[in-house]
Each structure stands twice: as structure tokens, then as C-alpha cells.
């Protein structure tokens, strides 16, 4: 099969490799759609911390936002999975440790992360092998594009859960990228007043087309009481900024990760009686995301700027937008193109 392989920083290409085989308890998926994520870009430029911590190494096959159709099943897997449209969990725990037994496999010390950690091959390929226990079936109302947005959507939905927003609460989302915009969409669907703050003129212009209550730069952000602030940036300074902005007794959610440590003043956190929540992975939010997408509560299709084949991945990772791409932040790959 054809697969995109990253062999070193800025060294990559499509290779012909042996296709996966369905092992007991596992399935093979024909990939129909996969997203390119900021994490993939960090691996491409060689700055992803996992590379320096021993959790990942080159060569590697990226791709953790995906959907496809089950084309083969291994021993012990119900044949009813065949031909089903599915997406799957990125975090694959060991299944036996204390955290896994408490349904916290996404923070298992021994976990694999699809396309990210432990050498588990990702979905930027024609086929993907997965354990059946990690699969989630997609209803017909969740099309291919939405199916590949379930993983980032799960992170966003968990962020909104962490913010504990009530109707008419005012939320500020820092960073109008894919996760930030999905956070804003879920928060708006929950009845909150939603504002975004960012820096890139293009991303701010696009966010303004989506009908939120306000889209701002740091310079023109109004002095309003923010009941919750969700940091979906990769800036090391924004976690402290979130603490500055949030109302006393409010909530901060940290879903973005910077490439260097972020410092906050815990005295300020205590004196403001603020609750801070960290979000790692979509795992507990995947089912909820599928349900919300299926309900039609909002339409995230416009976040996807373009869909290209495997041969277009290198350009996307290097920052080149495909010809004719829309304004959205997300790029999708269809290995069948």
C-alpha cells in the first residue's frame, strides 16, 4: 500500500510498504479521510517533545484524526464490523494498569498513541490497523469530513465540559485554530456567549465569518467579565494571560500545548479562587462528539479548507496551502485521490 513516511526532520515522502494484517482482536480499515494536525507539523520540523523524551522516533507514520471503512477483521472480532464506517481512539492503553482499569487509558504510562507515540502507525496511508476495542461506529448523518473531525472535536468538547459553561455564561477562547474554533462552536451550541482572541489576520477574518459574539486581537479585547477562558494556543505566554483575564471563581481550561514551559502565578490562582482544568486527548469525548455532529447542532464542515491526496502532505506540513483552498484551518487527506 501507499503510506506517507516521515524519516527525519523535514525528510518525508510517500512510500510503497507492506499492507497491515488483521491480528486477533484487530481490524483493518480502508482510510477515507485523515486530518493533518499541529502535532504532525511538530514532528515534521523535529520539535515535538516526544522525540526528545524517547516516546517517538523516526521513521514514523503520522495521522491520528481519521475515518474509514472496516475491510478485514481478525480472529475474535464480530464479522458485523465489516464494511462499517468508523473512527477510532488515538490513545491505546495497556488495559491492565490502575489507570486503564479506571477508564483513564488516555493517561496510561504504557499507552500507544496512533501516529504519535510508541511507533504505532498512523492513518496517513491507504490502510490502518486498529484494535476493535478502540473503534466508534459513525452514523450516516456523520459524513467522511465530519468523521475525520471527531478526534479534534472530542478535545474541544472536553474543553467545554471542563469550563462547565451555563446558559448565558461568557466564554473567551484563546486561539482561533481548529481546536479553538471547535471549542467555540460547542460552547455556542451549549448556550454560552462566545468570544475568540487571536493574532493571525487570516484566522481572525475567517472566525468572524462564523457568527460568534466577538473576535478580537489582544489590543482590542473589550474589558468584559469572562466566566471561563479556554487556552487553545501553542503560546507559552497565554496560560498566564488566561489567568489574568478570567473572572474570580471562574474556570480556565488548558487544551493547547506550547513547545516550552508555561509559567503561571499560583498565588493569583488561589487569590482569585480559580479552577484550572487540563485536557489531554479526545478519548472521553468521542462518543459525545459523534452525537453532537449527528444532531446537526452546528456545522463544522467549513473548517476544512481543502482535501488532497497523500502526495500533497509534504507541502501542507511545510506550510504551503493547496491551490483553491478555503479559509479554514484544517487540511484533510484522502488516500484514494
MITI-252262 format. One record per residue: z, x, y of N, C-alpha, C, O, CB in turn; residue in one letter. Coordinates in steps of 0.05 Angstrom, whole numbers, plus 5000, padded with zeros to 4 digits. Glycine has a CB too. Example, Ala and Ser with C-alpha at 12.3 -4.5 7.8 and 13.67 -1.06 7.14 Angstrom:
2
515652644886515652464910515652644934516952854934518152264911A514252574955514352734979515752585001516152685023511452824988S
***
This chain:
337
500050174976500050005000500050185025500550425023502549815000X499550055048499550195073502350155086503449935086497350095092X503450375096506050365109506150565132504950775131508350435088X507650485152508050665175510350845169512550755162508550495202X509951105171511951305164512451485188510651595200510951475139X515051515194515951695215516851955202518851955187518151565233X515452175207516152435194517752625211518752825201513552565185X518052555237519652725255519452605283517952405287518653015255X520852715302520652615330517752615340516552825341522452775348X516752375346514052345357511952425336509652485344513752495382X512652435311510752505290510652275270512652215257511552775275X508452135269508351895253505451815247503551915259509751665267X505151615229502551515223502651325200504651295186500551735218X500351195194500151015172499251175147497351325148498150785178X500751145125500151285100499651085078500650865078502451475093X498151175058497951025033500051125014500051365006495051065020X501850945006504051014988504250824965502950614965506751025004X505850894945506250714922507650464931509550474946507750854900X506650234921508049984929510749964915511150084894506249744921X512549804926515149764913514949594888513049444884517149634933X516949624871517149474846519649304847521749394856517049664821X519449054837521748874837523748964816523148964792520848584832X526149044825528249124807529948884800529748674813530049354820X531648904779533448674773535048594798536248764811535348744751X535048334804536548234827534948264853536048194874539048374830X532548364852530948414876528348264876527548154856530548704879X527048274899524448144903522648334918523548524931524747874917X520048274917518048404934517048194954516447964946515748524917X516848274979515948095000513348205012513148445019518048065022X511348035014508948105029509548055058509947825066506447935019X509648265074510448245102508248115118505948195117511248525114X508947905133507047765150507547845180505647845196507247465147X509947895187510547955215513048135217514948075202510947695232X512948335233515348505238515448585267513448635279515248755219X517848605278518248675306518848975309520049095291520448515318X518049085331518749355339521049335358520949195378516349505352X523249485352525749465366526349715381525249925376528049395346X528249695400529149935414530350145396530050385402531149855435X531550055374532550255355530350415343530650655339534150105332X528050285337525750425327524750645347524050865339523450235320X524850575372524050765393525951005393525051235397523850635420X528550955390530451175390529951355366530251605369533351055388X529251255343528451425321525951575327525651815320528151255295X524051445340521451575346521851815364520652025360519551375359X523651785384524052015403526252205393526752405406524751915430X527452145371529452315359532252305370533852485366528552595361X532852085385535452065398537351865385539651835394535051985426X536551735363538351545350540651685338540251875322536751385328X543151615345545551765335545651795305546651995295548051625345X544651595290544751625261543451885251544251995230543351385248X541351975265540052225257541952465259541752655243537652275275X543752455278545652685282548252645268549852835266546152715312X548752405257551152355242550752355212552652325197552252085250X548252405203547752425175547152155161546852145136549952545161X546951935176546451675164543451625161542651445146547651455182X541751785174538851745171537552015174538552205186537751555193X535152045162533652295163530752235159529952035147534652495143X529052415170526152395166525452505139526852675128524652545189X523252405127521552185135522951915131524651895114518852195121X522151725147523351455144521351245151519351295165525851435163X521851005140520150775145521750565160523750455150519050655118X520850515185522250335203521650045197520049975181521550405232X523149865212522549585211524749415200525049395175520049535196X526349285217528549125208528448835218530248675212531249245216X526448765234526048495244523548395230521348475238525848475275X523748215211521348155195521547875183523647745182521048355173X519147785174518947545156516547585138514747745145518747285173X516547445116514247465097514547265075516147085076514047755086X512947305054512947125031513647285006512547495002510146995028X515347174990516147294965513847294946512747074939518647154952X512947524936510647544919511347634890509647614872508647734930X513747734886514647814859517647804858519047854878513548104852X518747744835521647734831522447914807520947934788522647444827X524748034809525748194787527448024767527847794772527448424797X528348154746530048024727532547904740533748034757530848214704X533247664732535647544742535247394768537147274779537747744746X532847384778532247244803530846984796528946974780530447414823X531746764808530546504803527546504811526846584833532046284819X525846414792522946404799522346224823520146254834521446304774X524146054830523645874853523346024879522345914899525845674855X524146284880523846444904520946514908520146574931525546694902X519246514888516446594890515046414911515346174911515046574863X513546544928511846414948513446294971512346144987510146204935X516046344972517646234994517446415018517446655016520546194985X517446285041517446435066520346505072522046335072516146265090X520846765078523646855081523847065103521847185112524646975055X526247095113527047335127529547435113530347325093527647265158X530747655124533047765109534947915127534347985149532047945088X537347965116539448115130538648405131537648515112542148075115X539248525153538848815156541048975142540649195132538748895186X543548865143545849005133546448945104546948715096548348935150X546249155087546649115058549049275049548949515045544049215043X551349135047553849255040554049325010552249244995556149085047X556049475003556449564975557149334957556649334933558549784973X558449124969559148894953561848904939562748704928557048844934X563149134940565649154926568049244943570349214934565349354903X567549344967569749444984571149204997570248984996568649645005X573449265009575149065022573548905043573848665045577549185035X571949045059570448915080568248725068567948495077569049115098X566848815048564848645036566048395023565048175025563248805014X568348435010569648204997570748005017571347775010571948304979X570948095042571747905064569447815080569747715103573848045082X567047835069564547755082563947905107562747805126564647455088X564848155108564248325131562548565122563048795129566848435144X560448505105558848715095557348865116556449095112556848605075X557048745140555548875161557049115173555849265189554848675183X559649145167561149375176562149535152563949695155563449295194X560949495129561649655105560949945110558750015120560049555080X562850125104562350415108560050515091558850725098564850575102X559550385069557550485050554950325051553250335033558650465022X554550175073552250005075549650155078549550375089552549815098X547450025069544750095077544049915100545049685103542750065053X542250005117541049835138538049855135536950075137542049915167X536749635131533949625125532349765148532549675171532949335121X530849965141529250115161530850285180529650385199527649915176X533450315175535150455195536950655182536950895190536850255210X538450575162540650745152540550775121539950585107543450625160X541051025112541251065084538651095069538551085045542850855071X536451115084533851145071532650895060530750905044534051345050X533750655067532650405056530050345071530050305095534650165059X527750325057525150295071524950035086525949825076522850315050X523750045109523549805127520949655124519349705105523849895155X520549475142518449265139515849335154514049165155519449005148X515649565167513049635179511249745158510449975157513549845202X510549565140508949625116507849365105508649145114510649775094X505949385086504849145074506848995057506648755054502349215058X508649145044510649025027513349145031513649365041509849044998X515448985024518249055028519748965004519448744994519348935054X521449144993523249074971526049004983527049145001523549304950X527148774973529748684983531448574960530348464941529448485005X534148594962535848444943535648144950535648074974538748544945X535547984930535247694935537647584950537447384964534947544908X540047714947542447614960542247634990543847515004544847764950X540347795001540147835030538047655042537647665066539448125035X536747485026534547325036535547065049537646955041532647255014X534046965069534446705081531746565082529846665093535746725109X531646325069529146175069528546065097530445995112529245945049X525946055104525145945130523845675126522045645110523246145144X524745475142523345215141520645235154520045425169525044995155X518945045149516245045160516245035191514345125203514644805150X518344925202518544905231519145175245519045195269520744705239X519845375229520245645239517745815231517645905208522945775229X515845845249513445985242513846285239516046385242511245915263X511646425234511846715229513146865253514847035249509146825223X512246805277513246945300516246895303517847075308511846855326X517146645300519946585302521546705279523746795283520446275302X520246715255521646845233522347135238524447225230519846825208X520447275251521047555258522847585282523647805289518447705263X523447365296525447375318528147275309530047265325524447195340X528547225283531147135273533247355276535447305284530947035244X532447605268534347825269535347875298537747885302533148075257X533647915317534747955344536147705354538047715369532448025364X535147465346536447215353539347205342541147095356534946985343X539747305318542447305307544447465323546747385327542347405279X543547695333545247855351545847705377548047705387543848125358X543847575387544147425412546047185408547747135425541447325423X545647035386547346805381550246895378552046755388546446655357X550747105363553447205360554647285387557047265391553547445341X553047385405554047465431554947215447556947225461551847615447X553447005445554146755458556746645445558446545459551946545457X556946655419559446575406561746735416563946635421559146605375X561347005419563447175428564347115456566647145463562547465427X562447015472563146945500564646675502565846615523560546925517X564646525480566046265479565446085504567245985517569046315477X562846055509562045905532562445605528561845495507559045965538X563445485549563645195550561445085569560345235585566445105559X560944825567559044705586559944755614562244705621558744395580X558044835631558544895659559945155665560445225688560144665672X560545315644561345595649559045745661556745675656562345735623X559645945677557546115689557546385675559546525674558046145720X555246445663554946695648552946885662550946795672554046645619X553547135661551747345672550947525649552647645636553047505695X548347555644547247725624546147975637544347955654545047575606X547148205629546148455639543948555621544448615597548448665642X541448585631539248685616537448475605538048345585540348845593X535148425619533248225610531148325590528748275593531848105634X532048475570530248545548530248325527531148105533531148815535X529348385503529148175483531848055477532147805477527948285457X533948225471536548115465537747965488538747745485538448345456X537548085512538647955536537347685541538747495548538348125560X534747665538533347405543534147205522534446965528530347445544X534347295497535247105476538147015480538746785476534947235448X539847195489542547115496542446905517543846695515544247365506X540846945538540646755560539646485550540546275559538846865582X537746485532536646235521538746085504538945845508534146295504X540146225487542246095471544445985490545445765485543446295451X545146145510547346055528546445815544548045625548548046285547X543945815553542945575568542945335550543545115559540145635580X542045365525541945145506544745035501545144805494540645225480X546845205504549645125500550744985524553044895523551345365492X549244965546550144825569551244995592552344885611552044625561X551145255589552245435609550245475632547845435629552945705597X551345545656549645635678549145935673551046085671551145585706X546646005672545946275662544446435684542446335695544246255637X545346675689544046865707543547125692544947185673545846905733X541547275701540947535690540847745712540147685735538347535674X541647985705541348215724539948445710540548505687544148305734X538048565724536548785712535448965733536148955757534248675695X533749155724532649355742529549355743528449385765533649625734X528349335720525449355719524049115732524648885725524449375690X522349165752520948945766519448775746519348525749519149055787X518048895727516548735708518248555691517648315688514948915689X520548655681522248485665523548265681523948045672524448655651X524248335706525448125723523447915730524047675731526548255749X520947995735518847795742518447605718518147365721516147945749X518347725694518047555670520447365667520047125661517647725645X522847475670525247305666525247065685526146855679527747465670X524147105709524146885729522246665720522546435730523246995756X520446715702518646505693519946325672518746125664516046625682X522346395663523546255640525546045649526745915631524846455622X525946015675527545785684530545815684531945615682526845555668X531546065687534446095688535446045717533846025735535146385679X538046025719539245945745538946165766539046115790542145875741X538746415757538446635776537746885762538746945740540946675792X535847045773535147305762535347505785534047465806532247305750X536947715781537847875804537648175797537548255774540647815812X537448335818538048615816540948665823542248475833536148785835X541948905819544748955826545148925856547348845865545549235817X543048985872543348985901543548695911544948645931540949125914X542148505899542248235910543848035893543747795897539348125912X545348135874547047965857549047815875550547935890548548125835X549047545873550947395890553847435881554347485858550247095890X555647405900558547425894559547165883560747005898560147505920X559147125857559946875844562046945822562047165812557546725832X563746745815565546795793564046775766562946565760567846585794X564146995751562747005725564746965702566447135697561247275721X564646735689566546675667566146855643568046915629566346385659X563646945639563047125618560847315627559047235641562246975591X561047565619558947765624558147885598559847985583559847985645X555547875591554547985566552848225573550848205587552947775550X553648465563552148705568550148755545550948825523554048945571X547548715551545448755531543648985540541348995533543848495528X544849185554543349415563543849655546545549645528544049475593X542449865551542950125538544050325558543750575554540450235524X545150225580546250395601549150465597550750285591545850265629X549950715598552750795595554550695617556950705615553051085592X553450615640555050525663555550225663557350135677553750615689X553950075649554149785651556649665638557549455648551649655639X557749775617560249665607562449655628563949455630561249825583X562749865644564649865666563949655687565649525699564950145678X561349635692560349435712561049155703561848985719557349465717X560749105677561348845666564348775671565048545678560748825636X566048975667568948925672569548875701571248715708570549175662X568049005719568348955747567648675755568948545771566749155764X565548575742564348315750565748075738565847865751561548305743X566848095714567847865701570347755715571947895726568547925671X570647485713572947355724575547435709575447485685572547045724X577847435723580347465708580547245687579847015691582747455727X581547325663581847155640579047085628578846905611583346905647X576947225637574347175626573847345601575647465590572247235647X571347345592570547485568568147665573566247585587569947285545X568247905562566048085562564948125534566548145515566848365575X562348125531561148175505559348415507557648435525559547925495X559848605489558248855488556348845464557348875441560049105488X553748805469551848805447549849025450548449105431550348535446X549649135474547849365479549249625472551749645474546849375508X547749825464548850095458547450305474544950325474548550145428X548950465487547850695503547650935485548950955464549650755527X546051125494545751375478548051575483548151775469543251505485X549851515502552151685507554551505511554251265516551651865532X556951615509559351455511559651305538558851405559561851625507X560751065536561250905560564250895565565750865546560050615557X564950925590567850925597568550675613567150595631568451175614X570850555605571950335620574850385625576150545611571550055605X575950265646578750295653580350075640580249845648579050285685X581750135619583249935604585449815620586449595614584350055578X586349955641588449845658587249595672588649385675589450045679X584749615681583549395694583149165674583548925682580749475706X582449225650582149015630584748865625584748625623581149135603X586949015623589548895619590448735643591348505641591649105613X590048845667590948705691589348455698590248275711590848895715X586748455689585148215692585448025668584347805669582248295695X586948105648587347935624584647855612584147625605588947685631X582848065609580148015599580048065569581348245559578148205614X578447905556577847945527575148075525573247975536578047675512X574948295509572448435504571748405475573448435457572648735513X569248345470568248305443565848485438564048505454567448005438X565848625415563548795407561948655386563048525368564549065397X559348685387557548555368555848765354554348915367555648345382X556148785328554348955312552948785291554248675273555949185298X550448755294548648625274548548325277550248195289549548695247X546348225266545847935266547047795243547047545242542847885267X548147935223548747825197550147545198549047355187550548015182X552447525212553747255211552347045228553046805227556547285221X550247125242548846925259546046855250544646705263548647035286X545246955226542446905218541946615212539946495220541847075193X543746485196543346205189543446035214541745855217545546115169X545246085232545445925257542945955274542045765286547846005273X541746195274539346245290537046085278535445965293538646545291X536746095252534545945239534845645246532845515252534645985208X537345545244537745255250537045185279535844985284540745185245X537745365298537145315326534145325331533045145344538645515345X532845525320529945545323528545295311526745175323528845795309X529545215287528344975274528644725290527044545289529444945246X530844715305531444465321529744445345529444225357534344475329X528444665354526844655378528444655404527444565424525044425378X531044745402532744745426531544905449532044835472535544845419X530045115443528545265462526345405448526245415423530445465478X524445525463522145645451521945935459521145995482519545495459X522546125441522446405448519746535443519446785445524546555433X517646385436515046505429514046685451512846895446513046285424X514546605476513346755498514647035502513647195517513646605524X516847085487517947355488516047555474516147795480520647365475X514447465456512547645441510047685458508547505462511847515413X509747935467507547995485504948035470502747975481508148245501X505048145445502648205430503248235401505548305394501148455442X501248195384501548245355499148425347496848345351501647985339X499848655336497748845328498148925299500148855287497749095347X496349085288496549185261498249435259499149535280493849235249X498449545235500049785231499050025247500550195256500049865201X496450035252495250255266496050255296495650455310492250255264X497150035305497950025334500850095339501650095362497549755344X502350165318505250215322505750465338507450465355506650235295X504250675332504650935346504550895377506151005391502651145337X502450755386502150715414504550555426505550625447499550565421X505450345411507650185421510150355423511550335443508249955402X510750525403513150695404512950895427515050975437513450835378X510550975434510351175456510151045483509851175504507851345451X510450775484510550635509507950515519507850425542511650815530X505850525503503250415511503150115503503450055479500950575498X502749945523502549655517499749595508497749695519503349485542X499449435487496749365477495149225498496149085515496949185452X492549265497490749135516490948835513490948725491487849225512X491248695536491448405535494248305530494648065527489648295515X496248485528499048395522500148225544499448265568500848645517X501748035537503147875557505448015570505748265566504147615544X507047875585509247995600511748035583513648175592509847835624X511947905560514447915545515148195535513448365535514147725521X517648225527518648495520518148565490518348805483521548515525X517548375473517448425444514548465435512748325442518748195429X514248675417511648725404511948665374513948755362510749015409X510048525363510148455335507848605320505748665332509948155331X508348655295506448785277505748585255507548465242507549045266X503148555249502248405226500748605208498448675215500348165235X501948685186500648895169498048805157496548965146502548975147X497348545158494948445146492548485165490248445157495248155139X493048545191490948585210489448845205487548905219492048575239X
***
